[in-house]
Amino acid sequence: MDITVIDHPLAASRLTLMRDARSDNSAFRAALADLGAMLIYEASRGLEIEHFPTRTPVGEAEGARLKQPPIIVPVIRAGLGMIDPALSMIPDAQVGFIGLARDERTHQPVPYLEALPKDLSNQPVFIVDPMLATGGSLLHALRILVDHGATDITAVCMVSAQPGVDVLANSGLPVRLVTAAIDPGLNEDAYIVPGLGDAGDRLYGPRNIDLDRM
């Protein structure tokens, strides 16, 4: 699996703000928006472009545009925070959704939403989720994408844990990873250490989901 870890001072500064326990929801969202745009910028490096003639105020030039913009697929809920940064960089991208909750007892993903095109073959896909912890949720989402025919998938995560990276690398699925950091491990509650806490809670406030009703 191809792994890209963004090594840039601006990315490091935004990630620091996200890690800082003193950052409130507003500061966390602002830092995530900036870092998300940087990650999408890097994830887009290998996308195909097509050239066309364009005219400047003083002459002609060769223009460029994406040949096939990717579909952006956030893993709800925390992945929702990465939609706007992604669309700020790729405004003509489509958006799909995969909804997964985490069972706090088993740490396993609980699916509750899937809104995707039926056929993703020959379509670049950026699956976005701030956190790659155990890899369970992302692996489940990747299998859904593959079931829809996707073969060109880029996972864009703010912070990744080494155990989750290993799970993806050993999955055999067609995915590459773009991330701002790879942290060494997880605590007993399967949160990334040092990580940045629960990204969804820090974006939107604490959730109260009864998984027994889902």
Salt bridges, closest charged atoms under 4 A:
ASP20 OD2 - ARG22 NH2 2.82
ASP34 OD2 - ARG14 NE 2.82
GLU42 OE2 - ARG45 NE 2.92
GLU50 OE2 - ARG65 NE 2.98
GLU60 OE2 - ARG55 NH1 3.88
GLU62 OE1 - HIS51 ND1 3.59
ASP103 OD2 - ARG105 NH2 3.51
GLU104 OE1 - ARG102 NH2 3.02
GLU104 OE2 - ARG207 NH2 2.71
GLU114 OE2 - HIS148 NE2 2.64
ASP183 OD2 - ARG19 NH1 2.89
ASP198 OD2 - ARG207 NH1 3.02
ASP201 OD1 - ARG77 NH2 2.54
ASP201 OD1 - ARG207 NH1 3.36
ASP210 OD2 - ARG213 NE 3.29
ASP212 OD1 - ARG105 NH2 3.40
